[in-house]
Amino acid sequence: MHNSSPYRLCLNRTGLAVCLLLANLAAPISHAESPLTIQITRGLSSAIALSVVPFAGQGPSPVDVAAVIDADLARSGRFSTLPRTDQPQSPSTAATVDVAQWRLLKMDYVVVGRLVTKGEALELQFDVVNSQTGARLLGYSLPTNASSLRLAGHRAADLIYEKILGVPGAFSTRIAYVSLEGAFTARHWKLVVADSDGENAKVILDSVEPIMSPAWSPDGARLAYVSFEGRNSAVYVQTVASGQRDRVSGRAGINGAPAWSPDGSKLALTLSQADGNLDIFVMDLASRSLARMTDDPAIDTEPCFSADGQAVYFTSDRSGRPQIYRMSLAGGKAQRVTFEGTYNARARLSVDGKSMAVVTQEGGGYRIGWVDLASGQLRVLSQGTLDVSPSIAPNGQNVMFSAREAGHGVLATVSTDGSVATRINARAGDVREPAWSPLL
């Protein structure tokens, strides 16, 4: 393959190509990073009309819980929220909501709430009222404290989203991504963990050498990733809370593209052989033993586990162009999965195992595709020219990915039906390689 080929580009972006790098030492750290800014670029014309009234009992708290809930629901693209300046009243309980006033504004739902002091703790109490019928759709109390109010707001938004739409919300999850800053001769790669809305961003690893392919463990406590410390690729597993990290694979050649098994006991990896060829291996983390999955002269890379943990999906060019294949851990022949399009790579499976996100080629660009595994049908979801590194939300409703805009790396999301899209910009530098945590 030529170095300019699309597949080689994809390999570079997932950390599986050898780069000319400046040497230095990477050090685990934890400090605040500038938050991301999120903008809805495509939403539903039939979004549900909803109003979140400022909560009573906020006092001097720096976190406006109602604003957090409002922003979460609006950002989903499924809801159209009413500005506070247009709200006709400021109730704090379901009983004090005058539904007639909200009905005149064509609101479907009204969210009201209050913060109640419980000794040294707090309780977030909120209600959702159907403004068309006056019925109290949801009433809930969440124990919290001053330092966890933002998380409580995200959890409240999760509950509201699920009650109205019938699908669990994913606002209280976290994301990991790689941030690249500085001029070419002084670049820094940072592994960052943030809330799903980009707030509370913290750097957990800072290096002058590339960091790539972050992947969350199923319990949301650890990240596996590739680091090129000392000019050599290696796979590390790091506990997010403590910063403790462990190099689990640092063999000669390429160590890349880690993916967790659903039970968290194994990692699927891409490793190179003596001839430089790439194949898929599965590592048992307890014993560090390796089981070889593929043995083919083609490039086999970018593995991910099936939902039941009994098979691995991966990218291979054994048919001449990159496509997705599936292979059972029990052995046997790899089976090709994707047939639509000339280029499909970097598969990520939905939680229910029925669909997968891929990078697909369309019209000279690289975009995010959504494949129904039962029918094999592929739908293109994104509209960019270099959309890569998909990661599926744990509720299966959205895909986050890396994109390019005005020469800079940004993150973006698109709903799995293609109807809602957002763009996520960093205030400085490029951001790339997103990974969405499981439901926490």
N, C-alpha and C positions, 0 to 999 in steps of 0.2 A: 504494500500500500504506500502511496505517496504521502508525505507529511502534510500536504495541503488537503487531504481528503476529509470529508465531513466526519468520518468515523474517528480519524486521528484527532480531530478537534474535540470530539466527545470524550475521548480518552484523556486528553489534556485536562478537560474540565472536571473529570472525576478523579484526578490524581494518579493516573496510571501511565503517565509518560514521564521519562526522565528529563528534568529541566536543568538549565544552567543557573545555579543559585549562588547567592552570597552566603557564606557560612557564619553562623553565630549560634548562640545557645538559646533555646526556647525555655521560658520559665512560666510555670503556672501562677497566675495572679487572679485577683478578684477586685475589680474597681468599676465604678459606674461608667457607662458608655452613653453617648448621646442617644436619646430615644429616636425611633423611626417615626415618620409621618405617613399616614395612610389616607388615600384619596380614592373614593368610589369613582371608577371610570365607566362602569356600565351597570345599571340596576334594572329592576323590574318596573314596568309601567303600572303594574297592578299590585304594587307593594301594599302591605297592610298598614293602615293609618293608626298610629299609636302615639300616645303622649305620656311622658314620664315627668311627673310633677316633682319639684324640689322636695326633698324629704325633711320632715320636721325633726328637731333635736340635733341638727348638724353641729351647732355651736361653732367653736373655733377650728374644727377639724380641717386639715389641709386637703382632704380628699372629699370631693363632692360625689357622693355615692350615686345619686340620681343621674348625674352627668356621665358617670362611667357606664351605667346601664343603658342610657340613651345612646351613647356613642357605639357601644357594642351592637345593639340591635340595628342601628342605622347602618353601621359598617357591613352588616351581613347582606345588605341590599334587599332583604325580604320585608323590611319595615320602612315606612316613611314617618319620621317623628316630627312632632309639632314644636316649633321654637317656643321657649319659655315666654317670650314677650307676647305671644298669641294665645297663651293659656287663659281661659276665662275665670278660673278659680284656683285655689291652692289647698285642696283637701289633703289630709294625711291618713285617713282611714276610708275603707270602702263605704261605710255608712254615711259619710259626709260628701260623697261624690254626687253632684247634681247632673245626672246623666243627660237631662234635656239640653243643658248648655253644651256638652261635648258632642251630642248628636247633631246640633246645629252646625258644628265644625266638621261634620262627617268623620269623626273619630270612630274607629272600631273598638279600641281598647284604651283604658286609662290605667296607668301604674301609679300608685300612691304608697307612701311609706314613712317610716320614722326610725330614728336611732334611740334606743332605750338603754339607759345606764343600769347595769346589773352588778352592783358592788364595784369591783375594779374592772369588770368586763363590760362589753357592749352587746346588744342584741339588735340585729337588723331585721325589722319587721316590715313586710310589704304585702300589698294586695294588688290583684289585677281584676279590673272591672270591665265587663262587656258593656260598652256605652249604648249599644242598641237595645239590650234587654234589661240592663241594670243588674244582671247576675254577677256575683262575686266568683270569678273563674278560678282564682288561685289566692290562697293566703298562706304565708310562710314566714318562719322566724329562723334567722341564721345567727348562731353565736359568733362573736368576733372580738377584736380589740382594735385600739387606735392604729397599730402598725399593719393591720390586715384588712383595713376597710376597702382598699382597692380590690383585693381578692374576693371579698364578700360581695362587692358589686358585680364582679365577673360571674360569681356563682349564681347570684340572683338573675342575671341576664340569661344564664344557661337554663334555669328553671322556667323562666318566662318563655323563652324560645321553644323549649320542649312542650310546654303546656299548649301553646297556640299552634305550633307546626307539627307536633307529634314526633320530633326528632331531637335527640339530646343536643344541647348547645356545646360549643367547644371554646367558649370565651375564657374559661379559667385554666386553659392549657398554657403551655409555654412553647416558644420556638427557639431553635438554635440556628445560627448562621455564621458565615465567615465574612469579616470586614477587612478590606484591603485599603491601606492608607499610605500616603507618602509618594515621593518621586521614585523613579526606577532604582536609583542607587541607594535609597534609604526607605525601602518599603517595609511595612509591618503588616503581618497577617494576625488577625485577632479572632478567636473563637468566642462568640457572644451568645449569652442566654438572656431571653427577655420574655415578658408576658406576651400573650397573643396579640395585643394591641401595640406592641413595640415599646411599652413603658417598662420601667425597672430593668433596663438593659445593663448587664454586667459582663465584663470581660473575664473569662475563666482561663484563657491561655493567650499569650502574646509572643510572637516569634518573628524574626526577620526571614524565616523560611516558610514555604507554603504549608497551610493547614487546609485539609480537604475532607469531603465526604462525611460530615458528622451524622450520626445515627443514634436515636434515643433507644435505651433499653426499654422493655415492655413495662417496667414499673416506674419509668420516668425519673429514676434516680441517677442514671449514668449515661454518659455519651461515649460511643466509640468513634474514632476519627483517624485520619491519616495525617502524620506530621513528617516533614522532610528534615528534621533536625540532623545536623552533621552531614548534610547532603545526601542522606539515604532515607528512603521511605520506610515508615514503620507504622503499625497499627497500635493505637493506645486505647485504653478504656479508662475514663476519668469519672470519679464520683463528683457530681456537680456541687453538692453542699459543702464538702470538705476540701475539694481540689485534689484529693489523692488520685494519682494516676499510675497506670501499670502498662508497660509495653508488652503486648501479648504476641506480636509477630514482627520480628525484625530480621527476617532471613535475607540472604544476599539476593539482590535483584529487586523486583517490585513487590510491595506489600500494599494492597489497596482495597477500596470499596467494601468496607465492613457492613454487614447486615445481620441484625439479631434474629434468632429464632423466636417464635411466639412465647416460649416459656423462659427465655432469657438465659438458657444454658449453653447456647452455641452461637458462634459467629460464622457466617459464610464470608469467604474472602476470595480475592483474586491474587494469585501468586504467580510469579514467573519461574520458568524452568531454566536449566543451564543454557539452552539455546535462545532464551529471551521470550519464548512463547508464553502466553497467559492462559491459565486454566482456573477452574473453580474448585475450591477446597472448603470443607466444613471443619471448624475447630471446636472441640469440646473444651469449654473454658476452665472446667475444674481440673482436667488432666493435661490440657494443652496439646492433646493428641489431634492429629490431622487425618481426615478422611478425604481422599481425592474423589471429586465428582466427575470431572471431565478430563479426557485425554485425547485431544484432537489437535491437529496442526493449525486449525483456525484460532482466531483470537476469541476467547471466552471470558467475559468480564461482567461487572455490574450485577451481582447476584441479589436476589431477595427471596425470602421464604414464602411458601404458600401459607394461607391462613391457618391450616391445621398443622403446619410444621413438618409435613411429611415429604415435601418436594421443594425444589429450588427453581426459580425462574432466573434467566440470565440472558445477556446479549451475546450473540455470536454472529460472525460473518461466514460461517461454514457453507451457507447457500450462495455466497458471492457478495451479498450486501448485509449490513447489520439487521438482524431480526431477533425476536424474542423466542426463547426455547424453554421448555420445562423438562425437568429430570427428577425422578423419584430418588429419595435418599436410600431406598432399598436397592437401587441399581437399575440397570436396563438402559435402553436407548433414549437419548434426548429427543423430545417431540417438539416440532416447530409450532408456535402458537399464533404468531401474527403473519398475515398474508396480504393485507391491504397496505398499499404503499411500498416504496422501494427502500425505506429506511425507518426502522423502529428500534429504539434503544432505551436504556435506563428505566426498566419497568419497576413500578411500585404498586403493590397489591392493596386493594381496599380491605377494610377490616373484615367484611363478610366474605371475602375471597371470590366475589362474583365479577369483579371488574379490576382493571388496572390502568394506571396512568403511564404514558410513555412519551418519549421525545420522538416526534415523527417529522418527516420532511414533506413540506407542501409549498409549491410555488417558489422554490428557491430558498425558502426560509425553514427554520427549525421551530416547531411549535409543540404545544402540549396536546396530546391525543388521549382519548378515553376509549378503552377497549372493553366490550362486553365479552367475557370469556366463554359464555355459552354459545353465542352466535358468531363470535370473531369479528363483529362489526366495530369499526373504528370511527369515532367522531372527533374532529379537530375542535379544541376548546379555546385556544389562545389565538392572538392575532399578530404577534411580534415576528421578528425575523431571526432572533436568536434566543428562543425560550427553552431553557434546559433545567435539569436537576429538579424534577417534580417530587413533591412530598404531599401525601394525602392527609387531610384533617381526620382526626380519630372518629368523628361522627360521619365521615364519608361524604360530606356535603361540598367540600372545596378542595382545590389543589393549589398549593403554594409552589412557586418556581422562581428561577433566576431569569432575568431579562436584561436587555441593553436599551438604554434610553440616553440620547445625546452623548454617546460614547462612555457612559457610566453604567456600572452594574446596579440594578435595582431588584427588589423582590416584588412579586405580584401574586395575586390569587385569582382564581376563576372557579365558579361553581361547576359542579360536575355535569350540569345541564347546559352550561355555557351562557346562562342568562345574566349572571352577576360577575363583575370583575373589579378588582381594586389594584392600585399601585402603591408600593411601600418604598419610600425614599429614605435614605440616610442623609443626615445633615452634612456629613463630610465623608469622602471616600466612596468606594464601591462596596456593595454588599452582594453576597452570592451564596450558593450551596445551602438553601434552607432545609431545616428538618423540623417537622411538627411533632410535639410530644404526644404520648397517649393521653387519654382522659385521666385526670389526676383526682 
